[in-house]
Amino acid sequence: MTTQTQPRIHAKQEDLVPRIMVRIMFGLVLTILGIVTVATLTGRAPDSQPPVGALLTERAIFLSGDASGAARVLDENGTLLADFTPQTGGFVAGIERVIARERGKSGIDMSAPVLLQLREGNRLSITDPVTGWSAELMGFGATNSRTFARLLDKP
């Protein structure tokens, strides 16, 4: 004789997350959502932006890239500074795609240069003066940051 048991639909009480923890997590999410909403509606500037140091050097560059990862960097006179293969130019091509997307959203001229800037504290950034977009390159790792730092040193 075989006994067939019904499958259990609900978990055992000891396997469940305590109800008080679920309420605390829900309350935390609502609190954070409220803080972000108030900050957004009042126009409060972010507190976590890095300090802007004095500008040490700056170079206007033109970026071009394709989906394969190949990229070219020209200076303001049209002189080739770097020609990256698909194996080595992925980060530069990625930055170029981000800038193209930002300019495309605003319907702005795609041929304007971007600024490669070195500031106090060895902070390297790339800035698009046309859209106001910028990125601190140190956040992308030493190798990627070094790729752009070499462009500042080229004559």
Backbone torsions as a table, in degrees:
resi	resn	phi	psi	omega
1	MET	NA	130.8	-179.6
2	THR	-107.0	141.0	177.9
3	THR	-107.5	123.7	179.9
4	GLN	-104.8	124.1	179.9
5	THR	-101.3	150.5	178.6
6	GLN	-75.1	141.2	176.7
7	PRO	-65.9	143.0	-178.5
8	ARG	-79.9	123.4	-178.8
9	ILE	-84.8	-36.1	-176.9
10	HIS	-107.9	148.4	177.4
11	ALA	-75.9	160.2	176.5
12	LYS	-67.9	152.0	-176.8
13	GLN	-57.8	-38.3	-177.8
14	GLU	-73.2	-14.3	178.3
15	ASP	-90.5	-9.4	-177.0
16	LEU	-85.1	153.8	172.7
17	VAL	-72.1	132.6	-179.3
18	PRO	-56.9	138.9	-176.6
19	ARG	-57.6	-36.7	-179.6
20	ILE	-64.7	-35.4	178.7
21	MET	-67.4	-39.6	177.7
22	VAL	-62.8	-42.3	179.1
23	ARG	-66.0	-39.9	178.5
24	ILE	-64.0	-44.2	179.0
25	MET	-63.1	-42.1	178.2
26	PHE	-63.2	-42.2	177.6
27	GLY	-63.8	-39.0	178.2
28	LEU	-63.5	-44.7	178.4
29	VAL	-61.2	-44.7	179.2
30	LEU	-64.7	-38.4	178.1
31	THR	-63.6	-46.7	179.2
32	ILE	-63.2	-43.2	178.0
33	LEU	-60.3	-40.4	177.7
34	GLY	-64.7	-43.3	179.3
35	ILE	-62.9	-45.4	179.6
36	VAL	-63.9	-40.3	179.1
37	THR	-63.0	-46.2	179.3
38	VAL	-62.5	-44.4	-179.9
39	ALA	-63.1	-38.8	179.8
40	THR	-69.7	-45.2	-177.7
41	LEU	-68.5	-30.3	179.8
42	THR	-88.7	-5.6	177.9
43	GLY	74.6	24.0	-179.1
44	ARG	-66.1	132.3	178.9
45	ALA	-75.7	148.4	178.1
46	PRO	-61.9	138.6	179.4
47	ASP	-85.5	-15.0	-171.3
48	SER	-97.0	19.7	178.0
49	GLN	-78.3	142.2	-179.8
50	PRO	-68.2	151.6	178.8
51	PRO	-65.9	143.3	179.7
52	VAL	-90.9	111.0	179.4
53	GLY	-85.4	174.5	178.8
54	ALA	-65.8	142.5	-179.9
55	LEU	-76.3	121.6	-179.9
56	LEU	-91.6	-46.8	178.0
57	THR	-152.3	154.7	-176.5
58	GLU	-147.3	145.4	177.7
59	ARG	-142.6	132.1	175.3
60	ALA	-84.4	127.8	-179.9
61	ILE	-132.9	156.0	175.0
62	PHE	-112.7	128.1	179.4
63	LEU	-107.4	140.2	170.3
64	SER	-141.3	142.1	-178.0
65	GLY	-154.7	172.0	175.9
66	ASP	-136.3	176.4	-174.1
67	ALA	-66.8	-18.9	-179.8
68	SER	-74.9	-16.3	-177.5
69	GLY	105.6	-7.3	176.7
70	ALA	-71.4	144.6	-177.9
71	ALA	-149.0	152.1	176.1
72	ARG	-129.2	143.9	178.2
73	VAL	-125.5	125.4	179.0
74	LEU	-118.0	151.2	174.5
75	ASP	-87.0	-176.5	-175.3
76	GLU	-66.8	-16.9	177.7
77	ASN	-93.3	-1.4	-179.1
78	GLY	89.7	6.5	178.7
79	THR	-76.4	134.0	-179.6
80	LEU	-70.5	120.2	177.1
81	LEU	-93.2	-39.2	-179.0
82	ALA	-156.2	142.3	175.9
83	ASP	-127.0	104.8	-174.8
84	PHE	-94.9	138.6	175.3
85	THR	-78.9	168.3	176.9
86	PRO	-58.8	-26.8	-179.8
87	GLN	-77.4	-26.4	-175.0
88	THR	-113.7	-12.3	-173.1
89	GLY	-105.3	13.5	-175.7
90	GLY	-58.6	-41.6	-178.3
91	PHE	-69.3	-42.9	179.6
92	VAL	-64.2	-43.4	177.8
93	ALA	-64.2	-35.8	177.5
94	GLY	-64.9	-42.8	176.4
95	ILE	-62.4	-41.0	178.9
96	GLU	-62.5	-39.0	179.2
97	ARG	-67.0	-37.7	178.1
98	VAL	-64.0	-45.0	179.7
99	ILE	-64.0	-42.4	178.5
100	ALA	-62.4	-39.2	178.4
101	ARG	-65.6	-44.4	179.1
102	GLU	-62.0	-42.3	179.0
103	ARG	-69.3	-37.3	178.6
104	GLY	-64.5	-36.8	178.2
105	LYS	-63.1	-32.6	-177.6
106	SER	-96.6	-5.5	-178.6
107	GLY	67.2	37.5	-175.4
108	ILE	-100.1	156.3	179.1
109	ASP	-55.4	127.4	-177.9
110	MET	-81.1	-12.3	-172.7
111	SER	-91.8	0.8	-179.4
112	ALA	-72.9	149.2	179.6
113	PRO	-76.4	163.2	171.0
114	VAL	-110.7	160.9	-177.3
115	LEU	-107.2	127.0	173.1
116	LEU	-98.2	118.5	-171.1
117	GLN	-124.3	136.0	172.8
118	LEU	-112.3	124.7	-178.4
119	ARG	-115.7	170.3	176.9
120	GLU	-52.2	148.9	-179.1
121	GLY	81.9	13.9	179.4
122	ASN	59.5	37.2	-179.8
123	ARG	-94.0	114.4	-178.8
124	LEU	-102.9	131.2	180.0
125	SER	-140.1	159.0	173.3
126	ILE	-119.7	132.4	-173.9
127	THR	-129.6	136.8	173.1
128	ASP	-103.0	102.9	-177.0
129	PRO	-66.4	-19.2	-178.6
130	VAL	-73.3	-43.1	-177.9
131	THR	-102.7	-17.0	-176.4
132	GLY	87.0	0.5	179.2
133	TRP	-72.6	141.8	174.3
134	SER	-151.5	159.8	178.3
135	ALA	-144.0	135.1	172.8
136	GLU	-79.5	118.5	-173.1
137	LEU	-77.0	-17.8	179.7
138	MET	-66.1	-20.8	179.2
139	GLY	-75.1	-7.2	-177.9
140	PHE	-103.6	8.4	177.4
141	GLY	101.5	157.9	-175.0
142	ALA	-65.2	-40.0	-177.6
143	THR	-65.1	-46.3	179.9
144	ASN	-67.2	-39.0	178.4
145	SER	-65.5	-40.9	179.5
146	ARG	-63.3	-34.1	178.2
147	THR	-57.3	-45.2	179.4
148	PHE	-77.3	-32.2	179.4
149	ALA	-62.5	-35.9	178.2
150	ARG	-63.6	-29.3	179.8
151	LEU	-68.8	-27.6	177.4
152	LEU	-70.9	-31.0	-176.4
153	ASP	-80.4	-20.1	-176.7
154	LYS	-69.9	140.9	179.8
155	PRO	-69.6	NA	NA
